[in-house]
Amino acid sequence: MKKLALYLMLVLFSASVTAAPPRQSYIKVTVTPDHADWCYTCGEKPTFSVTVTDCSNAPIKDAQIYYEISEDFLSPLEKGDKVLKDGTITFTGHTMKKPGFLRCRVWAKVDGKKYDECATAAFEKEKIEPKTVMPKDFVEFWAKEIEKSSKIALLPQLDIVPEKCTPKVTVYSASFQCFKNGTRMYGTLCIPANYDGKCPAILIVPGAGCRSRAGYYTEAEKGFVTFEVGIHGIPTVMKDERIYETLKNGSLLNYPSANVDDKDNYYYKRVFVSCARAVDFLASLDFVDAERIGVMGGSQGGALTITTAYLNPKVKCGAAFYPAMCDLTGYLYDQGNAWPYLFNNKKLATKERLETVKYYDVVNFARSLNSSLPMWVSYGYNDLVVCPTSIQGAINEMPQQPELLVVPQSRHWTYPEQDSARSKWMMNQLKK
């Protein structure tokens, strides 16, 4: 069994819907495959060209690099150190015999400071097959949970937050009862200030972590009600931001694996059901058009977009950036390891864990989507947090292929143009 590369354990998981790309640095490492679209057939040997330059694009002579070539999220096939006499080098000789991704990652050390970049070749990605198993009672399991939660009164509460309001958007701290009596979900509700009649609405589901939710103004200024939720049952608007940091590093530190050995009490059961009920909450508001509700999110939020789109038929469209929690057992079969890396050690693959994740693997929700439901997905081949193998595997299982925007060079963030494309697509889907 190939071992998960150590660096993956050090990666922080994005808590935002769409994380921003990093600022450019003075020293630039460039890794480029020899196919412009980064796509290859199985058995082809890509050539990766590496350059280390300064901000004027002049090669850095005698630059020292460390490199690794590996299949997606698996241990290196080749690694080593090189000194680039003229600031450039090429790597070749490796390929893939099965559909998947092959990554060349390079770290450069210049004047004691490290810089890194990578490029990832895609091999017949449309043929990637997830390893997760669909339980025979998957539909019944979730139908039962949704039915139980539907009997819980929403008891909505909206409290205006004056300091967050603008001339175009009125902002509320909102909550509603869900999952069971006494359990509430909180979020930040943005309403067009001068709305006329019923508005379309967008539910924004969060990336991993614990933080405040500032509210999603972009679409609200264009006439959409937006509701950005948190998943941990705590207010998303608190003056003391230290509370979120305390929870993140304390009781919520390892929440993605909490009770993962018990499918009836796994942490994400309440989360999945609550997100589905958030759609019901939006539909209950007298200024929302219940026939025009979409859901969107990135990372963990991408996963929640797909699960919510399946669990609540009121959802009319869904847009997911680099969805996590797909093909959770893939690593046990030498396939890219999906966040939250529940099986990065095969000793963790207990009977109980394996049974639980069948019901929470986003691949199984992707398989179960309504074939007429419009979906949009965007990701990058260079993602080092959510492995592209798992994302593409879930896409391949959807009964209707989504509108797909692949930006190969992006990592676990999006370019502004990606979000603009998402916004345009979603607004078109929710038009009257």
C-alpha positions as CSV (number, residue, x, y, z in Angstrom):
1,M,0.0,0.0,0.0
2,K,1.4,3.4,-1.0
3,K,1.6,5.8,1.9
4,L,0.1,9.3,1.8
5,A,2.7,11.9,1.3
6,L,3.7,13.6,4.6
7,Y,3.1,17.1,3.4
8,L,-0.6,16.5,3.1
9,M,-0.9,16.2,6.8
10,L,0.4,19.7,7.1
11,V,-2.0,21.4,4.7
12,L,-4.7,23.6,6.2
13,F,-8.1,23.2,4.8
14,S,-9.8,26.2,3.5
15,A,-12.7,27.6,5.5
16,S,-14.0,29.9,2.8
17,V,-16.5,29.3,0.0
18,T,-13.9,30.1,-2.6
19,A,-10.4,30.9,-1.3
20,A,-8.5,33.7,-3.0
21,P,-5.3,32.9,-4.9
22,P,-2.1,34.0,-3.2
23,R,-0.2,37.2,-4.1
24,Q,2.6,36.8,-6.6
25,S,6.1,36.7,-5.1
26,Y,9.4,38.2,-6.3
27,I,10.8,34.7,-7.2
28,K,8.6,32.6,-9.5
29,V,8.7,28.9,-9.9
30,T,7.0,27.7,-13.1
31,V,6.1,24.0,-13.9
32,T,4.6,23.4,-17.3
33,P,3.5,20.1,-19.0
34,D,4.1,19.7,-22.7
35,H,0.4,19.5,-23.5
36,A,-1.4,22.8,-23.5
37,D,-4.6,21.3,-22.0
38,W,-2.6,19.2,-19.5
39,C,-4.4,16.1,-20.7
40,Y,-2.8,12.8,-21.8
41,T,-3.8,9.2,-22.7
42,C,-2.8,6.4,-20.4
43,G,0.8,5.3,-21.3
44,E,1.9,8.7,-22.6
45,K,4.9,10.2,-20.9
46,P,4.5,13.9,-20.2
47,T,7.5,16.2,-20.1
48,F,7.4,18.8,-17.2
49,S,9.5,21.9,-17.8
50,V,10.7,23.8,-14.7
51,T,12.0,27.3,-14.6
52,V,13.0,29.6,-11.7
53,T,12.9,33.3,-12.5
54,D,12.8,36.6,-10.8
55,C,10.1,39.2,-11.2
56,S,11.6,40.4,-14.5
57,N,11.5,36.8,-15.8
58,A,15.2,36.5,-15.8
59,P,16.4,32.9,-15.0
60,I,17.9,32.4,-11.5
61,K,21.2,30.8,-12.2
62,D,22.3,28.0,-9.9
63,A,18.9,27.8,-8.2
64,Q,18.6,24.8,-5.9
65,I,15.4,22.8,-6.2
66,Y,13.8,19.8,-4.5
67,Y,11.3,17.9,-6.6
68,E,8.7,15.1,-6.3
69,I,6.8,13.3,-9.0
70,S,3.8,11.3,-7.8
71,E,0.4,10.0,-8.5
72,D,-2.4,12.2,-7.0
73,F,-1.9,12.4,-3.2
74,L,0.3,9.2,-3.1
75,S,3.9,8.8,-2.2
76,P,6.6,9.9,-4.7
77,L,7.6,7.8,-7.7
78,E,10.7,9.9,-7.9
79,K,12.2,12.6,-5.8
80,G,15.5,14.4,-5.5
81,D,17.6,17.6,-5.5
82,K,19.0,19.5,-8.4
83,V,20.9,22.7,-9.1
84,L,19.6,24.5,-12.1
85,K,22.7,25.9,-13.8
86,D,20.7,28.1,-16.1
87,G,17.5,28.3,-14.1
88,T,15.7,25.6,-16.1
89,I,15.3,21.8,-16.2
90,T,12.9,19.1,-17.6
91,F,11.5,15.9,-16.1
92,T,10.1,13.0,-18.1
93,G,9.9,9.2,-17.9
94,H,6.8,8.6,-15.8
95,T,3.3,7.9,-16.9
96,M,0.1,6.3,-15.6
97,K,-1.4,3.1,-16.9
98,K,-4.8,3.8,-15.4
99,P,-7.0,7.0,-15.4
100,G,-5.9,9.6,-12.9
101,F,-3.5,12.4,-12.2
102,L,0.4,12.6,-12.2
103,R,1.9,15.6,-10.4
104,C,5.3,17.2,-10.6
105,R,5.9,19.4,-7.6
106,V,9.0,21.6,-7.2
107,W,10.4,23.7,-4.3
108,A,13.1,26.2,-5.0
109,K,15.4,27.7,-2.4
110,V,16.7,31.2,-3.2
111,D,18.6,33.3,-0.6
112,G,17.3,31.0,2.2
113,K,13.7,31.4,1.2
114,K,11.5,28.6,-0.3
115,Y,9.1,28.9,-3.2
116,D,7.0,26.1,-4.7
117,E,4.8,25.3,-7.7
118,C,3.4,22.2,-9.4
119,A,1.8,21.0,-12.5
120,T,-0.5,18.0,-12.8
121,A,-1.1,15.9,-15.9
122,A,-4.6,14.4,-16.3
123,F,-4.8,10.9,-17.7
124,E,-8.2,10.0,-19.2
125,K,-10.0,11.6,-16.2
126,E,-13.5,10.9,-17.6
127,K,-12.8,7.2,-17.0
128,I,-11.9,7.5,-13.3
129,E,-14.0,5.2,-11.2
130,P,-14.6,5.9,-7.5
131,K,-14.2,3.0,-5.1
132,T,-16.9,3.8,-2.6
133,V,-19.8,1.3,-2.4
134,M,-23.5,2.4,-2.5
135,P,-25.4,0.9,0.5
136,K,-28.7,-0.8,-0.5
137,D,-30.6,1.3,2.0
138,F,-28.9,4.6,1.2
139,V,-32.1,6.2,-0.1
140,E,-34.2,4.9,2.8
141,F,-31.6,6.0,5.4
142,W,-31.6,9.6,4.4
143,A,-35.4,9.7,3.6
144,K,-36.0,8.6,7.2
145,E,-33.7,11.4,8.6
146,I,-35.3,14.1,6.4
147,E,-38.8,12.9,7.4
148,K,-37.9,13.1,11.1
149,S,-36.4,16.6,10.8
150,S,-39.4,17.9,8.8
151,K,-41.5,17.4,11.9
152,I,-39.4,19.8,13.8
153,A,-40.8,23.3,13.9
154,L,-38.4,25.8,12.3
155,L,-39.1,28.6,14.8
156,P,-37.1,31.1,12.8
157,Q,-35.5,34.2,14.4
158,L,-34.1,37.2,12.5
159,D,-32.2,40.0,14.2
160,I,-31.0,42.9,12.1
161,V,-27.3,43.7,12.3
162,P,-27.2,47.5,11.6
163,E,-23.4,47.8,11.4
164,K,-23.3,45.3,8.5
165,C,-26.2,46.9,6.5
166,T,-25.5,48.9,3.4
167,P,-27.7,51.1,1.3
168,K,-28.3,48.1,-1.0
169,V,-28.4,45.2,1.4
170,T,-30.1,44.6,4.7
171,V,-28.3,42.1,6.9
172,Y,-29.7,39.8,9.6
173,S,-28.3,37.3,12.0
174,A,-30.8,34.5,11.4
175,S,-31.4,31.1,13.0
176,F,-33.9,28.3,12.9
177,Q,-34.6,25.0,14.7
178,C,-33.5,21.9,12.9
179,F,-32.5,18.2,13.2
180,K,-34.2,17.9,16.6
181,N,-35.9,20.1,19.2
182,G,-33.5,22.6,20.7
183,T,-30.9,22.3,17.9
184,R,-30.5,25.4,15.8
185,M,-28.6,26.4,12.7
186,Y,-27.3,29.9,12.4
187,G,-26.4,32.1,9.4
188,T,-26.0,35.5,8.0
189,L,-29.0,36.6,5.8
190,C,-28.6,39.3,3.2
191,I,-31.8,40.8,1.7
192,P,-31.9,43.3,-1.2
193,A,-32.8,46.6,0.5
194,N,-35.4,47.6,-2.1
195,Y,-36.8,44.3,-3.2
196,D,-40.0,44.1,-5.1
197,G,-42.1,41.0,-4.6
198,K,-40.5,37.6,-4.0
199,C,-36.7,37.2,-4.7
200,P,-34.7,34.2,-5.8
201,A,-32.4,32.9,-3.0
202,I,-29.0,31.3,-2.7
203,L,-27.9,29.2,0.2
204,I,-24.1,29.4,0.8
205,V,-22.8,26.4,2.6
206,P,-19.4,26.7,4.3
207,G,-15.9,25.3,3.9
208,A,-14.3,23.5,6.8
209,G,-13.4,25.1,10.1
210,C,-15.1,27.5,12.5
211,R,-15.4,31.2,11.8
212,S,-17.8,34.0,11.5
213,R,-19.9,34.4,8.3
214,A,-19.8,38.0,7.0
215,G,-22.7,37.5,4.6
216,Y,-22.7,37.2,0.9
217,Y,-23.4,40.6,-0.6
218,T,-22.5,40.0,-4.2
219,E,-25.7,38.5,-5.4
220,A,-27.8,40.3,-2.8
221,E,-26.9,43.6,-4.5
222,K,-28.3,42.1,-7.7
223,G,-31.7,41.2,-6.2
224,F,-31.0,37.8,-4.7
225,V,-31.6,36.8,-1.0
226,T,-28.4,35.1,0.2
227,F,-28.0,33.0,3.3
228,E,-24.5,32.1,4.4
229,V,-24.7,29.4,7.1
230,G,-22.4,27.9,9.7
231,I,-22.6,24.2,10.6
232,H,-21.7,24.0,14.2
233,G,-24.8,25.3,15.9
234,I,-23.3,28.6,17.0
235,P,-24.1,32.2,15.9
236,T,-22.2,33.3,12.8
237,V,-22.2,36.9,13.9
238,M,-20.4,37.4,17.3
239,K,-18.4,40.5,18.3
240,D,-15.7,38.5,20.0
241,E,-14.0,36.6,17.1
242,R,-11.8,34.8,19.6
243,I,-14.6,32.5,20.3
244,Y,-14.4,30.9,16.9
245,E,-10.6,30.5,17.2
246,T,-11.1,28.9,20.6
247,L,-13.6,26.4,19.3
248,K,-11.5,25.7,16.2
249,N,-8.5,24.8,18.2
250,G,-10.5,23.1,21.0
251,S,-13.7,21.2,20.9
252,L,-14.1,21.4,17.1
253,L,-10.5,20.5,16.3
254,N,-11.2,17.1,14.9
255,Y,-14.9,17.4,14.2
256,P,-14.8,15.7,10.7
257,S,-14.0,12.4,12.4
258,A,-16.2,12.7,15.4
259,N,-18.3,9.5,15.9
260,V,-17.2,8.3,12.5
261,D,-17.5,4.7,13.8
262,D,-21.3,5.1,14.2
263,K,-23.4,6.0,11.2
264,D,-26.3,7.1,13.3
265,N,-24.3,9.5,15.3
266,Y,-21.6,10.7,12.9
267,Y,-21.0,14.5,13.1
268,Y,-22.1,15.1,9.6
269,K,-25.6,13.6,10.0
270,R,-26.7,16.7,11.8
271,V,-24.8,18.9,9.3
272,F,-26.3,17.3,6.2
273,V,-29.8,17.4,7.6
274,S,-29.5,21.0,8.8
275,C,-28.3,22.2,5.4
276,A,-31.3,20.5,3.8
277,R,-33.5,22.3,6.4
278,A,-31.8,25.6,5.6
279,V,-33.5,25.4,2.2
280,D,-36.9,24.9,4.0
281,F,-36.1,28.0,6.1
282,L,-35.5,30.1,3.0
283,A,-38.6,28.8,1.3
284,S,-40.6,29.8,4.4
285,L,-39.7,33.5,4.1
286,D,-42.4,35.6,2.6
287,F,-39.9,37.6,0.5
288,V,-38.3,34.4,-1.1
289,D,-39.6,32.7,-4.2
290,A,-39.6,29.0,-3.1
291,E,-39.4,27.9,-6.7
292,R,-36.1,29.6,-7.2
293,I,-33.6,28.5,-4.6
294,G,-30.0,27.5,-5.4
295,V,-27.1,26.2,-3.2
296,M,-23.4,26.8,-3.6
297,G,-20.1,26.3,-1.7
298,G,-16.5,25.3,-1.9
299,S,-14.4,22.5,-0.4
300,Q,-16.5,21.1,2.5
301,G,-19.1,23.5,1.1
302,G,-18.8,21.9,-2.3
303,A,-19.6,18.6,-0.6
304,L,-22.5,20.1,1.2
305,T,-23.8,21.6,-2.1
306,I,-24.1,18.1,-3.6
307,T,-25.7,16.6,-0.5
308,T,-28.2,19.4,0.0
309,A,-29.1,19.3,-3.7
310,Y,-30.0,15.6,-3.2
311,L,-31.7,15.8,0.2
312,N,-34.0,18.8,-0.6
313,P,-36.0,18.7,-3.8
314,K,-36.7,22.5,-3.4
315,V,-33.1,23.1,-4.7
316,K,-33.3,24.2,-8.3
317,C,-29.6,24.3,-9.0
318,G,-26.2,23.7,-7.3
319,A,-22.7,25.1,-7.9
320,A,-19.7,23.4,-6.2
321,F,-16.1,24.4,-6.1
322,Y,-13.6,21.5,-5.6
323,P,-16.0,19.4,-3.5
324,A,-14.5,17.5,-0.6
325,M,-15.6,14.2,1.0
326,C,-15.7,12.3,-2.3
327,D,-14.5,8.7,-2.6
328,L,-13.5,8.6,1.1
329,T,-12.1,5.0,0.8
330,G,-10.1,5.6,-2.4
331,Y,-6.8,5.6,-0.6
332,L,-7.3,2.0,0.5
333,Y,-7.2,1.1,-3.2
334,D,-4.1,3.2,-4.0
335,Q,-6.3,6.0,-5.3
336,G,-6.1,9.7,-4.2
337,N,-7.0,10.2,-0.6
338,A,-10.1,12.4,-0.1
339,W,-10.4,15.1,2.6
340,P,-10.9,14.6,5.6
341,Y,-8.4,11.8,5.1
342,L,-10.2,9.3,7.3
343,F,-8.2,6.4,6.0
344,N,-4.6,7.8,5.7
345,N,-3.6,4.9,7.9
346,K,-5.1,1.5,6.9
347,K,-5.4,0.6,10.6
348,L,-8.2,3.2,10.7
349,A,-10.2,1.1,8.2
350,T,-12.3,-0.6,10.8
351,K,-15.5,-2.4,10.0
352,E,-17.5,0.4,11.7
353,R,-15.8,3.2,9.9
354,L,-16.1,1.6,6.6
355,E,-19.8,1.0,7.2
356,T,-20.4,4.6,8.3
357,V,-18.7,6.4,5.4
358,K,-20.8,4.6,2.8
359,Y,-23.7,6.8,3.9
360,Y,-21.7,10.0,3.9
361,D,-19.5,9.7,0.9
362,V,-20.4,12.5,-1.5
363,V,-20.0,10.2,-4.4
364,N,-23.1,8.3,-3.4
365,F,-25.0,11.6,-3.2
366,A,-23.7,12.5,-6.7
367,R,-24.9,9.2,-8.0
368,S,-28.3,9.8,-6.5
369,L,-28.9,13.4,-7.9
370,N,-32.1,14.0,-9.9
371,S,-31.0,13.6,-13.5
372,S,-32.8,16.8,-14.4
373,L,-31.2,19.0,-11.7
374,P,-28.7,21.5,-13.2
375,M,-25.3,21.4,-11.5
376,W,-22.1,23.4,-12.0
377,V,-18.6,22.3,-10.8
378,S,-15.2,23.9,-11.0
379,Y,-11.8,22.7,-9.8
380,G,-8.1,22.7,-10.6
381,Y,-5.7,19.8,-11.3
382,N,-3.1,21.3,-8.9
383,D,-5.4,21.2,-5.8
384,L,-3.3,19.9,-2.9
385,V,-6.1,19.8,-0.3
386,V,-9.0,18.0,-2.1
387,C,-7.5,15.5,-4.6
388,P,-8.7,16.0,-8.2
389,T,-9.1,12.2,-8.5
390,S,-11.8,12.2,-6.0
391,I,-13.5,15.2,-7.5
392,Q,-13.5,13.9,-11.0
393,G,-14.7,10.5,-9.8
394,A,-17.8,12.1,-8.3
395,I,-18.4,14.1,-11.4
396,N,-18.2,10.9,-13.5
397,E,-21.0,9.3,-11.4
398,M,-23.5,12.1,-11.8
399,P,-26.6,11.0,-13.8
400,Q,-26.4,14.2,-15.8
401,Q,-23.0,15.7,-16.4
402,P,-22.6,19.1,-14.8
403,E,-21.6,22.3,-16.4
404,L,-17.8,21.9,-15.8
405,L,-15.2,24.6,-15.6
406,V,-11.7,23.1,-15.1
407,V,-8.8,25.5,-14.5
408,P,-5.8,23.1,-14.4
409,Q,-3.3,25.4,-12.8
410,S,-5.5,26.5,-9.9
411,R,-5.0,24.9,-6.5
412,H,-7.4,25.1,-3.5
413,W,-8.6,28.5,-4.5
414,T,-10.3,30.1,-7.5
415,Y,-9.6,32.9,-9.8
416,P,-12.1,35.8,-9.8
417,E,-13.1,34.7,-13.3
418,Q,-14.2,31.3,-12.0
419,D,-16.5,32.8,-9.4
420,S,-17.9,35.2,-12.1
421,A,-18.7,32.2,-14.3
422,R,-20.4,30.6,-11.3
423,S,-22.4,33.7,-10.6
424,K,-23.5,34.2,-14.2
425,W,-24.5,30.5,-14.5
426,M,-26.5,30.5,-11.2
427,M,-28.3,33.7,-11.8
428,N,-29.4,32.4,-15.3
429,Q,-30.7,29.2,-13.6
430,L,-32.7,31.2,-11.1
431,K,-34.2,33.7,-13.5
432,K,-38.0,33.6,-13.9
